[in-house]
């Protein structure tokens, strides 16, 4: 599954794709602009092309992308900034005849295929089969990592072999990528993390200077994030303006904007925008007595950790119920709210969590019985529950009362 800002997409067992929620610019891929999917069972499958199925998805502000079973990449929805990697047209999927075989794949370069996707506001990144990273779309803050602020993918001749990979440093390749609103982080092959783009601290470099928008800022000149003495990362996540890493010892560290407590440090002070705030000086998130994490996920101004006991804890902004606690109170921005005081998200009697799919202000969890439950913002039906009522922001909406998502037969 993949959660955007206003919509959600899922790959079915057959490899078919369904998207539901708001459909401005055709981000649902149905050949129109009609909002769909108060229930996904009523939503048509996205036409990916003759015989094609999907193996991975990403959903963002106004576009969606799928890695197909042949490794090719197709994107649809709002494309005017170049984020679809198609050098003509403002939108694809909002008119009949634009999807399926008529929708061209994004050109990643000769012989190249995609392994993973990440997308922010009007830009897209792909982790390629050779460990390189390529990004295209809007580039105001240097989020494409190309040493300038020129958009890519919105004009002919900018994709394929003409699109340079992001310079990650001498001999370095990437194992995973994550995109926030206007920044990108890469987990490198040596367990280090590098971030570029907009910077109010989310790059973790001890200042607030953007990286990747000027020559000489990438490659070996871009320092890795200081995670602490001897520490490496196993996974990364990028929120609106903050970043997180799951460390090799099971701890979670977050840095960047912290107005809502999204860093989970019991205050609202940003980290990573001033010298001396990273490395050993940056405390790990208190997940509770004896608890470690096996996954980390981030949205607009909130963060979640999947713990070693298969429970889920979330903190940060909560005005839309995205923390799943039955209130609209932020958590993690005041002392005494984290650790054992932070209760796991209630998802039903005896239920545990396998994985999480994070949208911008909503999220879904796959449970141990393979049921999927979604909560948070739902103004456009992105939770797929048959209405536009948010879940998790009022008492009595979570746990056994939260219905599982029905995707179809």
N, C-alpha and C positions, 0 to 999 in steps of 0.2 A: 504494500500500500504506500501511498504518498499523500501528504497533506499540504495544500497550499495555503493561501490566505483566505480565499473565498470558496474553495472547492476541494474535493478529495477524489483520488483515483485508486483503483485496485486492480490487480491481476488475478483473474479467476483461475481455478485449477486447470482449465483448458488452455491457458495462456492468453485468453481474450482479456481486453481491458474495458472497464467501465469507469466513467467519471460522473460526478454529480455535484450540485451546488449552483453557484452563480455562473452564468455562461456568456458574459460580455466578452466580445472579441473571439468567441468560439473556443474558449479554453477547454470545454468538455468534448470537443471533436465530433459534434453531431451534425454539422452542416447547417447550423442555425445559431441564433443567439437566445433561444428560449431557456430560462432557468429550468433545471431538471433535478429530479432525484430527491424529493422529500423521502422517497424510498428507492434504493438502488435496483430493486426488482423491476421497477417500471422504466429503467434507463436502458437505452440500446447500447450495444457494444460499439467501441470505437473501431472504425475500419482502418486497419494498419497496412493493408495491401494483401494481394492474393497469396494465401497460404501462410501469411506471417503471423507470429505470436510474439508476445512480450516476455522478457525475463527480468526487467527492472524498470522502475518508474521514478519520475520526479515531478512534483507540482510546485508552482511558485506563484508570484503575484497574479500574472495574467497569461501564463502559458504552461503547457505540460509537455513532457518528453518521455519517450520510451526507448529503451535498448531492445532491439528485436532479437529473435532467435538466431539470426545470422550475424549478429554483432553490429549491424547498422543502427543508426540513431535517427529517429523522427521526432520532430517537435511541432506543436500546433498551438493556436490561440493568438494572443497579441504578439506580433513579430516585428513591429516597427523599429525597435531599437537594435535589431539584429540578433536578438536572443534565440531565434529559431534556427539561425545559421542558414537562412534562405535569403538571398540578396534582393528579393523583390516581393512586394506586397506587405501591407500593414498587418494583416491577420490571415490565418489559415484555419479552416474548420468552422467558420461562421457562415459560409455559403455552400449550397449544394455543389458537389463535384470537386471539392478541394481535398478530400481525404483519400485514403486507400492508395491505389497505385498512382494517383495524381499528385500525392504529396511527396516531394522529393526528400531523400534523406540528407542530413547535414553532412557535408564533406569533411571528414576528419584527417584526410591525407592518404597518400597511396598505401594501400594494404593495411591501413589502421582500422581497428575496431574499438568499441568502448566497453569498459568493465564496470564503471560506476559513474553516476551523475551527481551533480550538485547545482543548485540554482538559487540566485538571489533576486533582487528586484531588477527585472529586465536584463539579466545576463545568465549565462549557462556555462558550466565547466564539465569536462569529461576527463576521467582517468582512463588513459588508453591502455591497450594490451601490452605495450612495451614499457609501462610505468611512467610515461610522460603525462603531463597535464596540459590541456588546451582549454582556453576560455574565450567566449565571444559575447557580444551584446554591448550594453552600456558600459562606459569605462571612465566616468567622471572622476572617480577617486583612485584609479589605477587598479581596480578589482580584477582586470584581466591579466595583470602581472607582466605587462609588455613594455614598461618604461615610458609610457606616455598616457594621455587621456583621450585617445581617439577610439571611437566605437569600432567594432569589428563585426562583420557578418551582415551588415545592412547595405553593402555595396558589392557589385561583382568583383571577383578576383581577390577576396579577402579570406576565404576559407580554404580548406584542403592543405596542400603543401605550402601555400602562401601564408598560412597562419602559423606563426612560430609557437612552439611549446613554451610554457613558463619555465624560466631558468631557475631551477631549484638548488643549484650549486654543483660544483665539480663532482661528477660521478654519482649524483643523487637521483633517485627515482622515488615515486610516491606509492604508498600502500593504500591510502584512503584520502578523500577530500571532503570538506564540509564548507558550505557557504552561508553567511549571514545576509543581512539586507544589502550591504555594500562592501563586504570583505570576504576573503577566502582563507581557509587554513588547509594545509596538507600534512598528513602524517607520512614521514619519509621512511625509506627502507631501513635506516639505522635507528628508528624509534624516536627521532627528534621531530619537532613540529615547527613549521614556518607559516606565517600568516602575512597577508598583504591586502591593500585596499584602504578603505576609510579607517581612521584610527582615532578613537577617543579613549584608547587603552586596550581595545579588543585584539590588537596585534601583539600585546605583551612585551613591548620593547622599551618600556620606561619613558615614553614620551607620547605626544599626540600628533606626530607627523605622519601623514599618509605615506604608504610605500607602494611602489609599482607604477606611480604616475610620472616619474622622472627617470632619465637615464642613470645607470649606475646604482640602482637601489635593489636590484634583484640578484640572484645567483649567490656567489660567495659573500657579496656585500650585505645580504639580508641575514641578520643573525637568527638562529633558532630561538624559540621561546625558552627561557630558563625555567625549567620545571622543578629544580631542586637538585641537590648533590646526588649524582648517580642515578637519577630518575629518568625513565623513558616513558613513552606513551603507548598504550595499546589501542586506544580509540579516541576520536575527537568529535566535538559537536560545535556548531556555530549558531548563535541566536541572532536577534536583531542587531545588537551592538555589543555582544559579549561572546566569549569563546570558552570552551571547557575541554579538558583532557582527562581520560581515564588512564591512570598511571599503571606501571608494571606491578606495583604492590597493591593494587585494588583501590587506592585512594582516588578521589576526584578533586581537581583544582580548576577554578574558573577565574577569569579576569575580564576586565572591560567595564562597561557601564553597569552601575549597581543601584540605581535609584529605587528599584522595587525589591531589592534583596536577591536578585537573580544569581549573585555569586555565592549565596548561602553562607555568609560570614557573620551574620548577626548585626549588620550595620548597612548603611546606604552609601558607603564611600567607594568610589571607583578604584580599581586596581589596574596596574600596568601602564598608567599614563604618566607616572612620575618615577624617577630613579629609586632603586632600593625596595620596590614593592613586589618583585617577582622572586623566583628561586626559593630558597629556604625561608625567605621572609613572607612568602604567600602561604597562608595556612590551607590545609586541605579542608574540604567540606566535612562537617561532623555528621555522619550518616547514622549514628547510634552506636551503642556499646557493642563492640565486636563485629560490627558490620563493615563489609567492603562492597564494592560495586563491580558489576560485570557488564554494564552498559551505561552510557550517558547520552542525553537527548536535550535539545534546546529549542525554544520558540522565541517569540518576539521579545519578551522580558521575563522569561521563566525557564527553569531547568528541571529535569527529572533524572533520577538515577535508578536503574534496575539493580537491586541488591543481590547479594550472594544467596539469600534465602528466597529469591524469586518474588519478593515484594517490590513495590514501586513507591518511591518518595519523590515529591515535587515541591519546589519552592520558588519564590519570586512573585511577579505580578499575578493577580487573581481576580480582577474585576469581572471576568467573563466565566469564572468557574474552572479555569484550566488546571488548577491544582487538585480539583476533584474532592474538596473537603466539605462541600455543602455550605460554603460561605463565600463572600467576596473580599475577605481579608487577605492582604499580602502576607507572605511568610518568608522569613530569612533576612528581613531588614531590621530586626530588633533582637537584642540579646535574649536568650532563653527560648528561642523558637525552633532551633535545630536539634540535632542529636535525637535522644530518646523522646523529646517533646514533640518532634515532628512525626505525625502518624502516617502510616502507609495509605495509599489511595485505596479505598474500599471498593472492590470489584465483584463481590459476591461471596457467599459462604463457601469457605474452603478453596477458593480459587487462587491461583498463583499466575505469574506473568512470564511469558516466554520472550516477547519482544515488544517494542514500542515504535509507533510511527508518528512522528512529530510534525504537525502543521504549524502555522504561525501563531494562532490563538486557539487551536483545538488539537487534540491528539487522540490516538486510538491505541489500544493494547490487544495483542493476541494472547489469550489465556491458555492455561495448561490443557483445557479441553478443546482448543482450537477455535472457540468462540472469539469474536472480536467485539470489543466495547469501545465506544467513542464518547468524549465529553468535551466541554468547553464551549466556545462561541459557535452559534448555530443560526445566525441571522439569515443565511442563504441556504439552509438545509444541508450544510456540509457534513453534519453528523449522520445523515441518512436515516433518520428516525421518524420520518413522516410528518415533521413539523419544523418550525423555525424557533423553537424554544431552546435556549442554552441549557446545558446540563452541568451539574457540579457546583453551581453558584447558589443553590438553595438547599435547605435540609430535605432529606428524603428522596433525593434524585440519584444517588449512587448506590453501590452494592447490588443487592438482589433486585432493587427497583430500576436499575439501569438496563434497558433491553439490549440484547446482542444485535449486531448489525446483520441484516438479511440481504445477501448479495444475489440470491437466486438459486434455482435448483442445483 
